[in-house]
Amino acid sequence: MVTKKVSQKNFLKYSRTIGMTTMRGRGFYFPVDSAMSSDGRIFVISRSSEIASSPDTIRVTVLNEAEEYFGIFGKGGDEPGAFRWPCGIALDHSGNVYITDEHHHRVSVFSNSGDFISHWGTHGHNEGQLNGPSGIVFDEDDNILISDAKNHRIQKFSKNGRLIFSFGTFGNKIGELNLPWGIAVGPSAEIYVADWGNDRIQKFSKDGKFLSEYASGDCKFSKPASIVVDSEGYIYVADWGNESIQVLDSDGVFVQKLLGEATDSEWAKEYFDLNRDEGEVRKLSDLQPNIEFFNDDPHEKSSHIEKLFWGPSALFLDSKERLFVTETNRHRIQIFERNA
């Protein structure tokens, strides 16, 4: 357990924001996860909302950091290649795209250009079956680790869906899991799990043996949704319930807490240039109101102050180890980089 905190307030600094909200086409609509290919293209899952959900609001948007738009693929539905509740996304070593679907209890596979290849997975509780799969990551051998959330376990598969092994059972003791969500592989092949229902991070060996647990920071984790680990072992956690990102060092010692520093993306600037009435109203708006909140709920504050994280649901690191934070409720990605 963590017993001390080191002060590195400026470990990461804000860089820029990309993306904007659109129900269809160029933009995001309640994005839940994202991943980057080796050529710098970013694949962003828009899960849509229960109220506005239609086949074309559920999709994968493809862009790069400069906000060049490469199109979309996927749609809402039940047929092969369609989603209901897409959740996690990861790319294999060849660049193929794998997406978990909580509703269909399956993994859909697409080429790097968005062509549907196949899907696999069946609903159930037996070994190799899935029940609400969420987080997904590839290990060094190009095998897949999946947070099988409602079965409270982690399962490892080959790329074609053959079960290799699984570990975890429901509970709150060390090594037990309660709705595991995000999952990551560390520099020495350790497996890190965002144990959502237990408000903690757990670390396992590559064969699933418990190593340690972390519950750190100025406040304890609250419903951690995503986790990534860099080449030096620094741990980045999307602390969803606290509307923040927490950074730990390789020993699990608290380093920094990020609350968000968003600015307008290039897409947003273009939109307001073309829609001048809305742009003028925005200029007159107070996007950082100094108001007295009714309680200490971080969701309340984040919902009123635009630059702050609101629903930080997913993280990834690029080849420069910059941190990309996907925000579901503000339909954007904030980017952070190391201070020199």
SVG drawing of the C-alpha trace seen along z (x, -y; Angstrom):
<svg xmlns="http://www.w3.org/2000/svg" viewBox="-34 -39 48 62">
<polyline fill="none" stroke="black" stroke-width="0.4" points="0.0,0.0 1.1,-3.6 2.1,-5.4 3.8,-8.6 3.5,-11.1 6.3,-12.8 5.8,-16.3 6.2,-16.5 3.4,-18.9 4.7,-19.7 5.5,-16.2 3.0,-16.5 1.9,-19.7 -1.0,-20.4 -0.4,-20.4 -3.6,-20.7 -7.2,-19.4 -8.5,-17.6 -12.0,-16.7 -15.4,-18.1 -19.0,-16.9 -21.1,-16.0 -23.7,-13.3 -22.6,-12.2 -19.6,-12.4 -16.5,-14.4 -16.4,-14.5 -17.2,-12.4 -20.4,-11.6 -19.9,-10.3 -16.5,-8.7 -15.5,-5.9 -12.0,-4.8 -9.3,-5.6 -6.1,-4.1 -3.3,-5.1 -1.8,-3.2 1.9,-3.3 1.3,-5.9 -0.2,-8.3 -3.9,-7.8 -6.2,-7.9 -9.3,-5.6 -12.0,-6.9 -15.1,-5.0 -18.3,-7.0 -20.8,-5.0 -23.6,-7.6 -26.4,-7.9 -29.5,-5.9 -31.7,-8.9 -30.1,-9.8 -28.7,-6.4 -29.1,-5.5 -27.0,-3.4 -24.9,-6.4 -24.2,-8.0 -22.4,-4.8 -19.1,-4.7 -15.3,-4.8 -13.9,-8.2 -10.4,-8.3 -8.1,-11.3 -4.6,-12.3 -3.2,-14.8 -3.3,-17.6 -7.0,-16.8 -6.8,-15.6 -10.1,-13.7 -9.8,-10.2 -13.5,-9.1 -15.5,-6.8 -16.4,-3.1 -18.7,-0.8 -22.3,-1.5 -25.0,-0.7 -26.8,2.6 -26.8,6.4 -25.3,7.6 -21.6,8.6 -19.5,5.5 -22.0,3.5 -22.1,2.5 -24.6,1.8 -22.4,0.8 -18.8,0.6 -16.4,0.2 -12.7,0.9 -10.4,0.6 -6.9,1.9 -4.6,2.5 -2.6,5.6 1.0,5.6 -0.3,5.6 -2.5,2.6 -5.8,4.4 -8.5,2.9 -10.2,4.9 -13.3,3.5 -15.2,5.0 -19.0,4.8 -20.6,5.0 -24.1,5.7 -23.1,8.3 -20.5,9.9 -18.1,10.1 -14.9,8.7 -15.2,7.3 -12.1,7.1 -11.5,4.6 -8.6,3.9 -6.6,0.8 -8.7,-0.9 -11.9,0.0 -13.0,3.0 -14.8,5.6 -12.9,8.9 -14.6,11.1 -16.0,11.2 -15.8,13.8 -17.1,14.3 -20.2,15.9 -22.2,14.7 -21.8,16.8 -19.9,17.5 -17.8,20.5 -14.1,20.2 -13.7,18.5 -17.2,16.9 -17.8,13.2 -20.2,11.1 -19.9,7.4 -16.3,7.2 -14.7,3.8 -11.0,3.0 -8.8,4.6 -5.0,4.6 -2.4,6.6 0.6,8.1 4.2,8.4 3.2,11.7 0.3,10.1 -2.2,12.0 -5.3,10.2 -6.1,9.5 -9.8,8.6 -11.5,7.3 -14.5,9.6 -16.2,7.1 -19.4,8.8 -17.7,12.1 -15.2,10.3 -12.1,11.7 -9.4,11.2 -9.2,13.5 -6.3,13.9 -7.1,14.9 -5.2,15.5 -6.2,13.0 -8.8,15.4 -10.5,15.9 -8.9,19.1 -8.7,18.9 -5.2,19.1 -6.0,18.6 -8.1,16.5 -7.7,15.3 -9.8,13.4 -13.0,14.0 -15.6,11.7 -14.7,10.0 -12.8,7.2 -9.8,9.1 -6.4,8.9 -6.4,10.6 -10.2,10.5 -12.1,8.2 -15.3,6.3 -16.3,5.1 -12.7,4.7 -12.6,2.1 -9.3,0.7 -6.4,3.0 -2.7,2.4 0.6,4.2 3.7,2.9 7.3,2.7 8.0,6.1 4.8,7.7 3.0,7.2 -0.8,6.8 -2.4,3.7 -6.2,3.7 -8.5,0.8 -10.6,2.6 -13.6,0.3 -15.9,1.7 -13.2,1.8 -11.8,-1.7 -8.3,-0.5 -5.6,0.6 -4.2,4.1 -1.0,5.4 -0.5,9.0 2.3,11.0 2.0,12.0 0.5,15.3 -2.1,13.7 -0.5,13.9 -1.3,11.0 1.7,8.7 0.3,5.4 -2.5,3.0 -2.7,-0.8 -5.2,-3.2 -3.4,-6.6 -3.4,-10.3 -4.9,-13.4 -8.1,-11.4 -8.7,-7.7 -9.6,-6.3 -13.2,-6.4 -14.3,-4.1 -11.0,-4.0 -11.9,-3.5 -8.6,-3.2 -4.9,-2.7 -1.7,-2.9 1.9,-2.4 4.9,-4.0 8.3,-2.5 9.7,-3.7 6.9,-2.2 4.9,-5.4 1.2,-4.6 -1.5,-6.8 -5.1,-6.3 -8.3,-7.8 -10.0,-8.3 -13.5,-8.6 -15.4,-9.0 -13.1,-11.9 -13.0,-13.5 -9.2,-13.4 -6.1,-11.7 -3.7,-10.4 -0.1,-9.7 1.9,-7.2 5.6,-6.3 6.7,-2.7 6.4,-2.0 2.9,-3.2 3.8,-6.5 1.6,-9.5 3.2,-12.0 0.5,-14.3 -3.2,-14.8 -4.6,-16.4 -8.0,-18.1 -8.0,-19.2 -6.8,-22.3 -8.8,-22.0 -8.7,-24.7 -10.7,-24.8 -9.6,-22.2 -9.0,-23.1 -12.3,-21.5 -14.1,-23.7 -12.3,-26.8 -13.4,-26.0 -17.0,-25.5 -17.2,-28.8 -15.6,-30.6 -18.4,-29.2 -21.1,-29.8 -20.4,-33.3 -23.5,-33.8 -22.7,-30.9 -19.0,-32.0 -20.0,-35.5 -22.3,-34.1 -19.4,-31.8 -17.1,-34.8 -19.6,-36.4 -20.0,-33.3 -18.3,-32.6 -16.7,-29.2 -15.0,-29.2 -17.8,-30.4 -16.9,-31.3 -20.0,-29.8 -20.7,-28.1 -21.4,-24.5 -24.0,-22.7 -21.7,-19.9 -18.2,-18.5 -19.2,-16.2 -16.5,-16.5 -19.0,-15.8 -20.9,-19.0 -17.8,-21.1 -16.6,-19.5 -20.0,-19.9 -19.9,-23.7 -16.3,-24.5 -15.5,-23.7 -11.7,-23.2 -12.0,-20.5 -12.2,-16.7 -15.8,-15.6 -16.0,-11.8 -12.4,-10.9 -12.9,-7.3 -9.8,-6.2 -6.1,-6.8 -3.4,-5.9 0.3,-6.8 1.8,-7.6 5.3,-6.7 6.6,-9.9 4.8,-8.8 2.5,-11.7 -0.8,-11.1 -4.1,-11.2 -7.2,-11.5 -10.6,-10.7 -13.5,-12.5 -16.9,-11.0 -19.1,-13.9 -17.2,-16.6 -16.6,-14.7 -12.9,-15.5 -9.3,-14.3 -6.9,-16.3 -3.1,-15.7 -0.4,-16.1 3.4,-15.7 6.3,-15.5 7.9,-18.6 11.5,-18.9"/>
</svg>
